[in-house]
């Protein structure tokens, strides 16, 4: 399926400078797919919070540190 949309000139130029003319549609498609995934995740989180309340901020920070590879509150520092 093909659709038509309008984009600002600066946006078009930025995409073309990255991918050229032939890959423009694929680049836009991938960006839209990522946005839909983020929107779906936000809706899921909103539903979860509606049922369970807001997350514990300390637990959120601990999870973020874990995902970054930090342990015991220390930042992952290869030079240390």
C-alpha positions in Angstrom: 0.0 0.0 0.0 1.2 3.5 -0.8 0.2 6.6 1.0 1.2 10.2 0.7 2.3 12.4 3.6 3.9 15.8 4.1 7.2 16.4 5.8 9.1 19.6 6.5 11.9 20.3 4.0 14.6 20.0 6.7 13.3 16.5 7.7 13.4 15.4 4.1 16.9 16.7 3.6 18.1 15.0 6.9 16.7 11.6 5.8 18.0 11.9 2.3 21.5 12.8 3.6 21.5 9.6 5.6 20.0 7.1 3.2 19.7 8.7 -0.2 16.7 8.7 -2.4 16.2 5.0 -2.8 16.0 4.1 0.8 13.8 7.0 1.9 10.6 5.0 2.3 12.2 2.2 4.2 13.8 4.8 6.6 10.4 6.4 7.2 8.7 3.0 7.6 11.2 1.9 10.2 10.8 5.2 12.1 7.0 4.8 12.2 7.3 1.2 13.3 9.6 2.2 16.2 7.1 5.0 17.2 4.2 2.6 17.2 6.2 0.2 19.4 7.0 3.0 21.8 3.3 4.1 21.9 2.2 0.6 22.6 4.7 0.3 25.4 3.5 3.6 26.9 -0.1 2.4 26.8 0.9 -0.9 28.5 2.8 1.0 31.2 -0.2 3.4 31.7 -2.5 0.4 32.1 -0.2 -1.2 34.6 0.1 1.9 36.7 -3.7 2.4 36.6 -4.0 -1.0 38.3 -0.9 -1.1 40.5 0.0 2.6 41.1 3.2 4.3 40.2 6.5 2.3 40.3 8.9 2.6 43.3 11.5 5.1 42.0 14.3 3.3 43.9 13.4 0.1 42.2 13.4 1.9 38.8 16.8 3.3 39.4 18.2 -0.1 40.5 16.8 -1.6 37.4 18.3 1.1 35.2 21.7 0.6 36.9 21.4 -3.2 36.4 20.7 -2.7 32.7 23.7 -0.3 32.4 25.9 -3.0 33.9 26.4 -1.1 37.2 26.8 -2.9 40.5 26.5 -1.8 44.1 25.5 1.7 42.9 28.9 2.1 41.1 28.9 3.2 37.5 30.5 0.7 35.1 34.0 2.1 34.7 36.5 -0.1 32.7 39.4 2.1 34.0 38.6 1.3 37.6 
